[in-house]
Amino acid sequence: MSEVGPPDVGPPDSEFGPPDFKSTDTAAQAKARRWRSIAIAVALGVFVILVFIVTIARMKGHVADIGF
């Protein structure tokens, strides 16, 4: 009697896809993606700094006022 189980698919070709994967982006698309990634990183950095500043401003001098 044969054992029932998942088919043997073997090891993956690579972490990011088959070894014959090639990007079909043009130079303009790659440049646009790079600038978009930079813009997202800058926006995220500004957001983190803004949250930090607002948090500090709202705490004012009450950091030592922890009620135990």
CHARMM internal coordinates of N, CA and C (Angstrom, degrees):
IC EDIT
DIST 1 N 1 CA 1.4472
DIST 1 CA 1 C 1.5382
ANGL 1 N 1 CA 1 C 107.67
DIST 1 C 2 N 1.3079
ANGL 1 CA 1 C 2 N 117.39
DIHE 1 N 1 CA 1 C 2 N 136.82
DIST 2 N 2 CA 1.4676
ANGL 1 C 2 N 2 CA 120.56
DIHE 1 CA 1 C 2 N 2 CA -178.58
DIST 2 CA 2 C 1.5206
ANGL 2 N 2 CA 2 C 110.44
DIHE 1 C 2 N 2 CA 2 C -85.96
DIST 2 C 3 N 1.3111
ANGL 2 CA 2 C 3 N 115.00
DIHE 2 N 2 CA 2 C 3 N 151.89
DIST 3 N 3 CA 1.4597
ANGL 2 C 3 N 3 CA 121.54
DIHE 2 CA 2 C 3 N 3 CA 179.80
DIST 3 CA 3 C 1.5253
ANGL 3 N 3 CA 3 C 109.56
DIHE 2 C 3 N 3 CA 3 C -81.17
DIST 3 C 4 N 1.3160
ANGL 3 CA 3 C 4 N 116.31
DIHE 3 N 3 CA 3 C 4 N 137.32
DIST 4 N 4 CA 1.4613
ANGL 3 C 4 N 4 CA 120.93
DIHE 3 CA 3 C 4 N 4 CA 179.91
DIST 4 CA 4 C 1.5213
ANGL 4 N 4 CA 4 C 108.12
DIHE 3 C 4 N 4 CA 4 C -95.65
DIST 4 C 5 N 1.3154
ANGL 4 CA 4 C 5 N 117.21
DIHE 4 N 4 CA 4 C 5 N 131.02
DIST 5 N 5 CA 1.4508
ANGL 4 C 5 N 5 CA 121.15
DIHE 4 CA 4 C 5 N 5 CA 179.69
DIST 5 CA 5 C 1.5180
ANGL 5 N 5 CA 5 C 109.86
DIHE 4 C 5 N 5 CA 5 C -175.92
DIST 5 C 6 N 1.3044
ANGL 5 CA 5 C 6 N 115.74
DIHE 5 N 5 CA 5 C 6 N -176.87
DIST 6 N 6 CA 1.4640
ANGL 5 C 6 N 6 CA 118.78
DIHE 5 CA 5 C 6 N 6 CA -179.24
DIST 6 CA 6 C 1.5237
ANGL 6 N 6 CA 6 C 110.50
DIHE 5 C 6 N 6 CA 6 C -67.66
DIST 6 C 7 N 1.3144
ANGL 6 CA 6 C 7 N 116.72
DIHE 6 N 6 CA 6 C 7 N 151.20
DIST 7 N 7 CA 1.4568
ANGL 6 C 7 N 7 CA 119.04
DIHE 6 CA 6 C 7 N 7 CA 179.03
DIST 7 CA 7 C 1.5231
ANGL 7 N 7 CA 7 C 110.93
DIHE 6 C 7 N 7 CA 7 C -67.10
DIST 7 C 8 N 1.3216
ANGL 7 CA 7 C 8 N 116.24
DIHE 7 N 7 CA 7 C 8 N 152.24
DIST 8 N 8 CA 1.4568
ANGL 7 C 8 N 8 CA 121.01
DIHE 7 CA 7 C 8 N 8 CA 178.90
DIST 8 CA 8 C 1.5238
ANGL 8 N 8 CA 8 C 108.57
DIHE 7 C 8 N 8 CA 8 C -78.40
DIST 8 C 9 N 1.3299
ANGL 8 CA 8 C 9 N 115.61
DIHE 8 N 8 CA 8 C 9 N 106.06
DIST 9 N 9 CA 1.4644
ANGL 8 C 9 N 9 CA 119.33
DIHE 8 CA 8 C 9 N 9 CA -177.37
DIST 9 CA 9 C 1.5140
ANGL 9 N 9 CA 9 C 111.80
DIHE 8 C 9 N 9 CA 9 C -95.50
DIST 9 C 10 N 1.2960
ANGL 9 CA 9 C 10 N 118.69
DIHE 9 N 9 CA 9 C 10 N -13.56
DIST 10 N 10 CA 1.4591
ANGL 9 C 10 N 10 CA 121.56
DIHE 9 CA 9 C 10 N 10 CA 178.32
DIST 10 CA 10 C 1.5121
ANGL 10 N 10 CA 10 C 112.12
DIHE 9 C 10 N 10 CA 10 C 81.05
DIST 10 C 11 N 1.3139
ANGL 10 CA 10 C 11 N 116.29
DIHE 10 N 10 CA 10 C 11 N 178.49
DIST 11 N 11 CA 1.4648
ANGL 10 C 11 N 11 CA 119.95
DIHE 10 CA 10 C 11 N 11 CA -178.30
DIST 11 CA 11 C 1.5305
ANGL 11 N 11 CA 11 C 111.06
DIHE 10 C 11 N 11 CA 11 C -72.45
DIST 11 C 12 N 1.3129
ANGL 11 CA 11 C 12 N 116.67
DIHE 11 N 11 CA 11 C 12 N 153.76
DIST 12 N 12 CA 1.4721
ANGL 11 C 12 N 12 CA 118.92
DIHE 11 CA 11 C 12 N 12 CA 178.18
DIST 12 CA 12 C 1.5248
ANGL 12 N 12 CA 12 C 109.90
DIHE 11 C 12 N 12 CA 12 C -66.75
DIST 12 C 13 N 1.3324
ANGL 12 CA 12 C 13 N 114.95
DIHE 12 N 12 CA 12 C 13 N 153.00
DIST 13 N 13 CA 1.4603
ANGL 12 C 13 N 13 CA 119.72
DIHE 12 CA 12 C 13 N 13 CA -179.01
DIST 13 CA 13 C 1.5209
ANGL 13 N 13 CA 13 C 111.57
DIHE 12 C 13 N 13 CA 13 C -65.33
DIST 13 C 14 N 1.3094
ANGL 13 CA 13 C 14 N 116.50
DIHE 13 N 13 CA 13 C 14 N -45.18
DIST 14 N 14 CA 1.4552
ANGL 13 C 14 N 14 CA 121.44
DIHE 13 CA 13 C 14 N 14 CA 176.59
DIST 14 CA 14 C 1.5113
ANGL 14 N 14 CA 14 C 108.00
DIHE 13 C 14 N 14 CA 14 C -163.43
DIST 14 C 15 N 1.3048
ANGL 14 CA 14 C 15 N 116.10
DIHE 14 N 14 CA 14 C 15 N 176.67
DIST 15 N 15 CA 1.4601
ANGL 14 C 15 N 15 CA 120.39
DIHE 14 CA 14 C 15 N 15 CA -177.92
DIST 15 CA 15 C 1.5275
ANGL 15 N 15 CA 15 C 111.59
DIHE 14 C 15 N 15 CA 15 C -69.07
DIST 15 C 16 N 1.3162
ANGL 15 CA 15 C 16 N 117.92
DIHE 15 N 15 CA 15 C 16 N -32.71
DIST 16 N 16 CA 1.4604
ANGL 15 C 16 N 16 CA 121.43
DIHE 15 CA 15 C 16 N 16 CA -173.19
DIST 16 CA 16 C 1.5195
ANGL 16 N 16 CA 16 C 113.53
DIHE 15 C 16 N 16 CA 16 C -112.96
DIST 16 C 17 N 1.3014
ANGL 16 CA 16 C 17 N 118.32
DIHE 16 N 16 CA 16 C 17 N 13.19
DIST 17 N 17 CA 1.4492
ANGL 16 C 17 N 17 CA 120.59
DIHE 16 CA 16 C 17 N 17 CA 178.07
DIST 17 CA 17 C 1.5063
ANGL 17 N 17 CA 17 C 110.92
DIHE 16 C 17 N 17 CA 17 C 130.29
DIST 17 C 18 N 1.2946
ANGL 17 CA 17 C 18 N 116.11
DIHE 17 N 17 CA 17 C 18 N -176.55
DIST 18 N 18 CA 1.4580
ANGL 17 C 18 N 18 CA 118.93
DIHE 17 CA 17 C 18 N 18 CA -179.39
DIST 18 CA 18 C 1.5217
ANGL 18 N 18 CA 18 C 111.37
DIHE 17 C 18 N 18 CA 18 C -63.89
DIST 18 C 19 N 1.3194
ANGL 18 CA 18 C 19 N 117.50
DIHE 18 N 18 CA 18 C 19 N 154.93
DIST 19 N 19 CA 1.4611
ANGL 18 C 19 N 19 CA 120.06
DIHE 18 CA 18 C 19 N 19 CA -175.84
DIST 19 CA 19 C 1.5180
ANGL 19 N 19 CA 19 C 114.25
DIHE 18 C 19 N 19 CA 19 C -65.32
DIST 19 C 20 N 1.3334
ANGL 19 CA 19 C 20 N 117.43
DIHE 19 N 19 CA 19 C 20 N -19.21
DIST 20 N 20 CA 1.4556
ANGL 19 C 20 N 20 CA 119.12
DIHE 19 CA 19 C 20 N 20 CA -179.33
DIST 20 CA 20 C 1.5315
ANGL 20 N 20 CA 20 C 112.84
DIHE 19 C 20 N 20 CA 20 C -90.96
DIST 20 C 21 N 1.3418
ANGL 20 CA 20 C 21 N 117.42
DIHE 20 N 20 CA 20 C 21 N 13.14
DIST 21 N 21 CA 1.4605
ANGL 20 C 21 N 21 CA 120.92
DIHE 20 CA 20 C 21 N 21 CA 179.68
DIST 21 CA 21 C 1.5201
ANGL 21 N 21 CA 21 C 110.33
DIHE 20 C 21 N 21 CA 21 C -69.08
DIST 21 C 22 N 1.3142
ANGL 21 CA 21 C 22 N 115.96
DIHE 21 N 21 CA 21 C 22 N 126.95
DIST 22 N 22 CA 1.4581
ANGL 21 C 22 N 22 CA 121.68
DIHE 21 CA 21 C 22 N 22 CA 176.84
DIST 22 CA 22 C 1.5171
ANGL 22 N 22 CA 22 C 108.37
DIHE 21 C 22 N 22 CA 22 C -131.29
DIST 22 C 23 N 1.3052
ANGL 22 CA 22 C 23 N 116.14
DIHE 22 N 22 CA 22 C 23 N 137.95
DIST 23 N 23 CA 1.4551
ANGL 22 C 23 N 23 CA 120.89
DIHE 22 CA 22 C 23 N 23 CA 178.94
DIST 23 CA 23 C 1.5234
ANGL 23 N 23 CA 23 C 109.46
DIHE 22 C 23 N 23 CA 23 C -70.08
DIST 23 C 24 N 1.3174
ANGL 23 CA 23 C 24 N 115.44
DIHE 23 N 23 CA 23 C 24 N 137.63
DIST 24 N 24 CA 1.4595
ANGL 23 C 24 N 24 CA 119.92
DIHE 23 CA 23 C 24 N 24 CA 178.40
DIST 24 CA 24 C 1.5217
ANGL 24 N 24 CA 24 C 111.07
DIHE 23 C 24 N 24 CA 24 C -104.52
DIST 24 C 25 N 1.3384
ANGL 24 CA 24 C 25 N 116.77
DIHE 24 N 24 CA 24 C 25 N 12.38
DIST 25 N 25 CA 1.4642
ANGL 24 C 25 N 25 CA 120.36
DIHE 24 CA 24 C 25 N 25 CA -179.95
DIST 25 CA 25 C 1.5206
ANGL 25 N 25 CA 25 C 110.64
DIHE 24 C 25 N 25 CA 25 C -70.23
DIST 25 C 26 N 1.3077
ANGL 25 CA 25 C 26 N 114.00
DIHE 25 N 25 CA 25 C 26 N 145.91
DIST 26 N 26 CA 1.4581
ANGL 25 C 26 N 26 CA 118.59
DIHE 25 CA 25 C 26 N 26 CA 172.47
DIST 26 CA 26 C 1.5215
ANGL 26 N 26 CA 26 C 108.23
DIHE 25 C 26 N 26 CA 26 C -82.72
DIST 26 C 27 N 1.3105
ANGL 26 CA 26 C 27 N 116.68
DIHE 26 N 26 CA 26 C 27 N 170.58
DIST 27 N 27 CA 1.4651
ANGL 26 C 27 N 27 CA 120.59
DIHE 26 CA 26 C 27 N 27 CA 179.05
DIST 27 CA 27 C 1.5265
ANGL 27 N 27 CA 27 C 110.55
DIHE 26 C 27 N 27 CA 27 C -61.71
DIST 27 C 28 N 1.3206
ANGL 27 CA 27 C 28 N 116.90
DIHE 27 N 27 CA 27 C 28 N -37.18
DIST 28 N 28 CA 1.4674
ANGL 27 C 28 N 28 CA 120.56
DIHE 27 CA 27 C 28 N 28 CA 179.93
DIST 28 CA 28 C 1.5288
ANGL 28 N 28 CA 28 C 110.87
DIHE 27 C 28 N 28 CA 28 C -66.18
DIST 28 C 29 N 1.3263
ANGL 28 CA 28 C 29 N 116.93
DIHE 28 N 28 CA 28 C 29 N -39.81
DIST 29 N 29 CA 1.4641
ANGL 28 C 29 N 29 CA 119.95
DIHE 28 CA 28 C 29 N 29 CA 179.00
DIST 29 CA 29 C 1.5197
ANGL 29 N 29 CA 29 C 111.03
DIHE 28 C 29 N 29 CA 29 C -67.19
DIST 29 C 30 N 1.3204
ANGL 29 CA 29 C 30 N 117.04
DIHE 29 N 29 CA 29 C 30 N -39.99
DIST 30 N 30 CA 1.4624
ANGL 29 C 30 N 30 CA 120.83
DIHE 29 CA 29 C 30 N 30 CA 179.04
DIST 30 CA 30 C 1.5296
ANGL 30 N 30 CA 30 C 110.36
DIHE 29 C 30 N 30 CA 30 C -64.89
DIST 30 C 31 N 1.3297
ANGL 30 CA 30 C 31 N 116.68
DIHE 30 N 30 CA 30 C 31 N -41.34
DIST 31 N 31 CA 1.4648
ANGL 30 C 31 N 31 CA 120.70
DIHE 30 CA 30 C 31 N 31 CA 179.08
DIST 31 CA 31 C 1.5257
ANGL 31 N 31 CA 31 C 110.47
DIHE 30 C 31 N 31 CA 31 C -65.75
DIST 31 C 32 N 1.3273
ANGL 31 CA 31 C 32 N 116.81
DIHE 31 N 31 CA 31 C 32 N -41.68
DIST 32 N 32 CA 1.4674
ANGL 31 C 32 N 32 CA 120.43
DIHE 31 CA 31 C 32 N 32 CA 178.78
DIST 32 CA 32 C 1.5274
ANGL 32 N 32 CA 32 C 110.39
DIHE 31 C 32 N 32 CA 32 C -63.80
DIST 32 C 33 N 1.3362
ANGL 32 CA 32 C 33 N 117.40
DIHE 32 N 32 CA 32 C 33 N -41.39
DIST 33 N 33 CA 1.4678
ANGL 32 C 33 N 33 CA 120.56
DIHE 32 CA 32 C 33 N 33 CA 178.94
DIST 33 CA 33 C 1.5258
ANGL 33 N 33 CA 33 C 110.92
DIHE 32 C 33 N 33 CA 33 C -63.84
DIST 33 C 34 N 1.3352
ANGL 33 CA 33 C 34 N 116.43
DIHE 33 N 33 CA 33 C 34 N -39.80
DIST 34 N 34 CA 1.4638
ANGL 33 C 34 N 34 CA 120.43
DIHE 33 CA 33 C 34 N 34 CA 178.76
DIST 34 CA 34 C 1.5232
ANGL 34 N 34 CA 34 C 110.87
DIHE 33 C 34 N 34 CA 34 C -62.96
DIST 34 C 35 N 1.3218
ANGL 34 CA 34 C 35 N 117.59
DIHE 34 N 34 CA 34 C 35 N -46.19
DIST 35 N 35 CA 1.4622
ANGL 34 C 35 N 35 CA 120.21
DIHE 34 CA 34 C 35 N 35 CA 179.92
DIST 35 CA 35 C 1.5228
ANGL 35 N 35 CA 35 C 111.55
DIHE 34 C 35 N 35 CA 35 C -66.52
DIST 35 C 36 N 1.3341
ANGL 35 CA 35 C 36 N 116.14
DIHE 35 N 35 CA 35 C 36 N -35.23
DIST 36 N 36 CA 1.4674
ANGL 35 C 36 N 36 CA 119.63
DIHE 35 CA 35 C 36 N 36 CA 177.41
DIST 36 CA 36 C 1.5291
ANGL 36 N 36 CA 36 C 109.94
DIHE 35 C 36 N 36 CA 36 C -65.28
DIST 36 C 37 N 1.3191
ANGL 36 CA 36 C 37 N 117.38
DIHE 36 N 36 CA 36 C 37 N -41.00
DIST 37 N 37 CA 1.4607
ANGL 36 C 37 N 37 CA 121.20
DIHE 36 CA 36 C 37 N 37 CA 178.03
DIST 37 CA 37 C 1.5192
ANGL 37 N 37 CA 37 C 111.31
DIHE 36 C 37 N 37 CA 37 C -64.14
DIST 37 C 38 N 1.3241
ANGL 37 CA 37 C 38 N 116.84
DIHE 37 N 37 CA 37 C 38 N -40.67
DIST 38 N 38 CA 1.4666
ANGL 37 C 38 N 38 CA 121.07
DIHE 37 CA 37 C 38 N 38 CA 177.77
DIST 38 CA 38 C 1.5230
ANGL 38 N 38 CA 38 C 110.22
DIHE 37 C 38 N 38 CA 38 C -63.94
DIST 38 C 39 N 1.3230
ANGL 38 CA 38 C 39 N 117.14
DIHE 38 N 38 CA 38 C 39 N -42.62
DIST 39 N 39 CA 1.4698
ANGL 38 C 39 N 39 CA 121.09
DIHE 38 CA 38 C 39 N 39 CA 179.58
DIST 39 CA 39 C 1.5248
ANGL 39 N 39 CA 39 C 110.89
DIHE 38 C 39 N 39 CA 39 C -62.78
DIST 39 C 40 N 1.3214
ANGL 39 CA 39 C 40 N 117.51
DIHE 39 N 39 CA 39 C 40 N -41.36
DIST 40 N 40 CA 1.4660
ANGL 39 C 40 N 40 CA 120.72
DIHE 39 CA 39 C 40 N 40 CA 178.50
DIST 40 CA 40 C 1.5257
ANGL 40 N 40 CA 40 C 110.39
DIHE 39 C 40 N 40 CA 40 C -64.90
DIST 40 C 41 N 1.3295
ANGL 40 CA 40 C 41 N 117.25
DIHE 40 N 40 CA 40 C 41 N -41.54
DIST 41 N 41 CA 1.4686
ANGL 40 C 41 N 41 CA 120.88
DIHE 40 CA 40 C 41 N 41 CA 179.18
DIST 41 CA 41 C 1.5233
ANGL 41 N 41 CA 41 C 111.06
DIHE 40 C 41 N 41 CA 41 C -63.61
DIST 41 C 42 N 1.3268
ANGL 41 CA 41 C 42 N 117.43
DIHE 41 N 41 CA 41 C 42 N -42.77
DIST 42 N 42 CA 1.4700
ANGL 41 C 42 N 42 CA 121.08
DIHE 41 CA 41 C 42 N 42 CA 179.03
DIST 42 CA 42 C 1.5231
ANGL 42 N 42 CA 42 C 110.18
DIHE 41 C 42 N 42 CA 42 C -65.05
DIST 42 C 43 N 1.3358
ANGL 42 CA 42 C 43 N 117.11
DIHE 42 N 42 CA 42 C 43 N -43.64
DIST 43 N 43 CA 1.4635
ANGL 42 C 43 N 43 CA 120.42
DIHE 42 CA 42 C 43 N 43 CA 179.26
DIST 43 CA 43 C 1.5234
ANGL 43 N 43 CA 43 C 111.13
DIHE 42 C 43 N 43 CA 43 C -61.95
DIST 43 C 44 N 1.3181
ANGL 43 CA 43 C 44 N 117.33
DIHE 43 N 43 CA 43 C 44 N -40.80
DIST 44 N 44 CA 1.4628
ANGL 43 C 44 N 44 CA 120.91
DIHE 43 CA 43 C 44 N 44 CA 178.11
DIST 44 CA 44 C 1.5246
ANGL 44 N 44 CA 44 C 110.84
DIHE 43 C 44 N 44 CA 44 C -64.93
DIST 44 C 45 N 1.3260
ANGL 44 CA 44 C 45 N 116.85
DIHE 44 N 44 CA 44 C 45 N -41.64
DIST 45 N 45 CA 1.4639
ANGL 44 C 45 N 45 CA 120.60
DIHE 44 CA 44 C 45 N 45 CA 177.65
DIST 45 CA 45 C 1.5207
ANGL 45 N 45 CA 45 C 112.07
DIHE 44 C 45 N 45 CA 45 C -62.13
DIST 45 C 46 N 1.3305
ANGL 45 CA 45 C 46 N 116.39
DIHE 45 N 45 CA 45 C 46 N -43.61
DIST 46 N 46 CA 1.4698
ANGL 45 C 46 N 46 CA 120.78
DIHE 45 CA 45 C 46 N 46 CA 178.55
DIST 46 CA 46 C 1.5225
ANGL 46 N 46 CA 46 C 109.98
DIHE 45 C 46 N 46 CA 46 C -63.14
DIST 46 C 47 N 1.3277
ANGL 46 CA 46 C 47 N 117.42
DIHE 46 N 46 CA 46 C 47 N -40.78
DIST 47 N 47 CA 1.4590
ANGL 46 C 47 N 47 CA 121.03
DIHE 46 CA 46 C 47 N 47 CA 178.93
DIST 47 CA 47 C 1.5281
ANGL 47 N 47 CA 47 C 111.10
DIHE 46 C 47 N 47 CA 47 C -61.94
DIST 47 C 48 N 1.3208
ANGL 47 CA 47 C 48 N 117.26
DIHE 47 N 47 CA 47 C 48 N -44.61
DIST 48 N 48 CA 1.4696
ANGL 47 C 48 N 48 CA 121.02
DIHE 47 CA 47 C 48 N 48 CA 179.91
DIST 48 CA 48 C 1.5214
ANGL 48 N 48 CA 48 C 110.37
DIHE 47 C 48 N 48 CA 48 C -62.43
DIST 48 C 49 N 1.3215
ANGL 48 CA 48 C 49 N 117.25
DIHE 48 N 48 CA 48 C 49 N -44.10
DIST 49 N 49 CA 1.4707
ANGL 48 C 49 N 49 CA 120.82
DIHE 48 CA 48 C 49 N 49 CA 178.72
DIST 49 CA 49 C 1.5244
ANGL 49 N 49 CA 49 C 110.58
DIHE 48 C 49 N 49 CA 49 C -63.87
DIST 49 C 50 N 1.3326
ANGL 49 CA 49 C 50 N 117.30
DIHE 49 N 49 CA 49 C 50 N -41.28
DIST 50 N 50 CA 1.4647
ANGL 49 C 50 N 50 CA 121.10
DIHE 49 CA 49 C 50 N 50 CA 178.94
DIST 50 CA 50 C 1.5318
ANGL 50 N 50 CA 50 C 110.90
DIHE 49 C 50 N 50 CA 50 C -62.35
DIST 50 C 51 N 1.3265
ANGL 50 CA 50 C 51 N 117.34
DIHE 50 N 50 CA 50 C 51 N -44.17
DIST 51 N 51 CA 1.4693
ANGL 50 C 51 N 51 CA 120.44
DIHE 50 CA 50 C 51 N 51 CA 178.57
DIST 51 CA 51 C 1.5282
ANGL 51 N 51 CA 51 C 109.86
DIHE 50 C 51 N 51 CA 51 C -62.77
DIST 51 C 52 N 1.3248
ANGL 51 CA 51 C 52 N 117.99
DIHE 51 N 51 CA 51 C 52 N -40.95
DIST 52 N 52 CA 1.4638
ANGL 51 C 52 N 52 CA 121.43
DIHE 51 CA 51 C 52 N 52 CA 178.77
DIST 52 CA 52 C 1.5332
ANGL 52 N 52 CA 52 C 110.31
DIHE 51 C 52 N 52 CA 52 C -61.58
DIST 52 C 53 N 1.3306
ANGL 52 CA 52 C 53 N 117.06
DIHE 52 N 52 CA 52 C 53 N -47.61
DIST 53 N 53 CA 1.4760
ANGL 52 C 53 N 53 CA 120.97
DIHE 52 CA 52 C 53 N 53 CA -178.35
DIST 53 CA 53 C 1.5241
ANGL 53 N 53 CA 53 C 110.81
DIHE 52 C 53 N 53 CA 53 C -63.25
DIST 53 C 54 N 1.3246
ANGL 53 CA 53 C 54 N 117.09
DIHE 53 N 53 CA 53 C 54 N -44.19
DIST 54 N 54 CA 1.4724
ANGL 53 C 54 N 54 CA 120.11
DIHE 53 CA 53 C 54 N 54 CA 179.55
DIST 54 CA 54 C 1.5234
ANGL 54 N 54 CA 54 C 110.54
DIHE 53 C 54 N 54 CA 54 C -64.21
DIST 54 C 55 N 1.3187
ANGL 54 CA 54 C 55 N 117.67
DIHE 54 N 54 CA 54 C 55 N -39.14
DIST 55 N 55 CA 1.4663
ANGL 54 C 55 N 55 CA 120.93
DIHE 54 CA 54 C 55 N 55 CA 178.78
DIST 55 CA 55 C 1.5202
ANGL 55 N 55 CA 55 C 110.74
DIHE 54 C 55 N 55 CA 55 C -63.36
DIST 55 C 56 N 1.3140
ANGL 55 CA 55 C 56 N 117.02
DIHE 55 N 55 CA 55 C 56 N -46.72
DIST 56 N 56 CA 1.4680
ANGL 55 C 56 N 56 CA 120.88
DIHE 55 CA 55 C 56 N 56 CA 178.68
DIST 56 CA 56 C 1.5232
ANGL 56 N 56 CA 56 C 110.74
DIHE 55 C 56 N 56 CA 56 C -62.89
DIST 56 C 57 N 1.3274
ANGL 56 CA 56 C 57 N 117.44
DIHE 56 N 56 CA 56 C 57 N -41.87
DIST 57 N 57 CA 1.4703
ANGL 56 C 57 N 57 CA 121.03
DIHE 56 CA 56 C 57 N 57 CA -179.47
DIST 57 CA 57 C 1.5246
ANGL 57 N 57 CA 57 C 111.30
DIHE 56 C 57 N 57 CA 57 C -64.63
DIST 57 C 58 N 1.3239
ANGL 57 CA 57 C 58 N 117.54
DIHE 57 N 57 CA 57 C 58 N -38.22
DIST 58 N 58 CA 1.4643
ANGL 57 C 58 N 58 CA 119.68
DIHE 57 CA 57 C 58 N 58 CA -179.53
DIST 58 CA 58 C 1.5266
ANGL 58 N 58 CA 58 C 111.90
DIHE 57 C 58 N 58 CA 58 C -74.10
DIST 58 C 59 N 1.3292
ANGL 58 CA 58 C 59 N 118.00
DIHE 58 N 58 CA 58 C 59 N -29.89
DIST 59 N 59 CA 1.4648
ANGL 58 C 59 N 59 CA 120.20
DIHE 58 CA 58 C 59 N 59 CA 178.78
DIST 59 CA 59 C 1.5207
ANGL 59 N 59 CA 59 C 110.55
DIHE 58 C 59 N 59 CA 59 C -74.03
DIST 59 C 60 N 1.3070
ANGL 59 CA 59 C 60 N 116.98
DIHE 59 N 59 CA 59 C 60 N -32.73
DIST 60 N 60 CA 1.4623
ANGL 59 C 60 N 60 CA 124.18
DIHE 59 CA 59 C 60 N 60 CA -176.56
DIST 60 CA 60 C 1.5202
ANGL 60 N 60 CA 60 C 108.99
DIHE 59 C 60 N 60 CA 60 C 49.53
DIST 60 C 61 N 1.3210
ANGL 60 CA 60 C 61 N 118.19
DIHE 60 N 60 CA 60 C 61 N -118.39
DIST 61 N 61 CA 1.4623
ANGL 60 C 61 N 61 CA 120.84
DIHE 60 CA 60 C 61 N 61 CA -177.88
DIST 61 CA 61 C 1.5107
ANGL 61 N 61 CA 61 C 112.47
DIHE 60 C 61 N 61 CA 61 C -104.76
DIST 61 C 62 N 1.3168
ANGL 61 CA 61 C 62 N 117.49
DIHE 61 N 61 CA 61 C 62 N 16.52
DIST 62 N 62 CA 1.4594
ANGL 61 C 62 N 62 CA 120.76
DIHE 61 CA 61 C 62 N 62 CA -174.04
DIST 62 CA 62 C 1.5247
ANGL 62 N 62 CA 62 C 113.16
DIHE 61 C 62 N 62 CA 62 C -89.94
DIST 62 C 63 N 1.2961
ANGL 62 CA 62 C 63 N 118.09
DIHE 62 N 62 CA 62 C 63 N 14.71
DIST 63 N 63 CA 1.4625
ANGL 62 C 63 N 63 CA 120.54
DIHE 62 CA 62 C 63 N 63 CA -179.92
DIST 63 CA 63 C 1.5190
ANGL 63 N 63 CA 63 C 110.61
DIHE 62 C 63 N 63 CA 63 C -64.49
DIST 63 C 64 N 1.3360
ANGL 63 CA 63 C 64 N 117.88
DIHE 63 N 63 CA 63 C 64 N -37.09
DIST 64 N 64 CA 1.4697
ANGL 63 C 64 N 64 CA 121.30
DIHE 63 CA 63 C 64 N 64 CA -178.10
DIST 64 CA 64 C 1.5291
ANGL 64 N 64 CA 64 C 113.09
DIHE 63 C 64 N 64 CA 64 C -85.17
DIST 64 C 65 N 1.3277
ANGL 64 CA 64 C 65 N 117.72
DIHE 64 N 64 CA 64 C 65 N -1.92
DIST 65 N 65 CA 1.4670
ANGL 64 C 65 N 65 CA 121.40
DIHE 64 CA 64 C 65 N 65 CA -177.27
DIST 65 CA 65 C 1.5385
ANGL 65 N 65 CA 65 C 111.92
DIHE 64 C 65 N 65 CA 65 C -90.61
DIST 65 C 66 N 1.3231
ANGL 65 CA 65 C 66 N 116.31
DIHE 65 N 65 CA 65 C 66 N 45.20
DIST 66 N 66 CA 1.4666
ANGL 65 C 66 N 66 CA 119.58
DIHE 65 CA 65 C 66 N 66 CA 179.62
DIST 66 CA 66 C 1.5167
ANGL 66 N 66 CA 66 C 107.35
DIHE 65 C 66 N 66 CA 66 C -83.24
DIST 66 C 67 N 1.3054
ANGL 66 CA 66 C 67 N 117.28
DIHE 66 N 66 CA 66 C 67 N 123.78
DIST 67 N 67 CA 1.4540
ANGL 66 C 67 N 67 CA 121.65
DIHE 66 CA 66 C 67 N 67 CA -178.53
DIST 67 CA 67 C 1.5066
ANGL 67 N 67 CA 67 C 112.34
DIHE 66 C 67 N 67 CA 67 C -88.92
DIST 67 C 68 N 1.3139
ANGL 67 CA 67 C 68 N 116.92
DIHE 67 N 67 CA 67 C 68 N 107.74
DIST 68 N 68 CA 1.4548
ANGL 67 C 68 N 68 CA 120.09
DIHE 67 CA 67 C 68 N 68 CA 178.42
DIST 68 CA 68 C 1.4885
ANGL 68 N 68 CA 68 C 110.15
DIHE 67 C 68 N 68 CA 68 C -93.89
END
COOR INIT
IC SEED 1 N 1 CA 1 C
IC BUILD
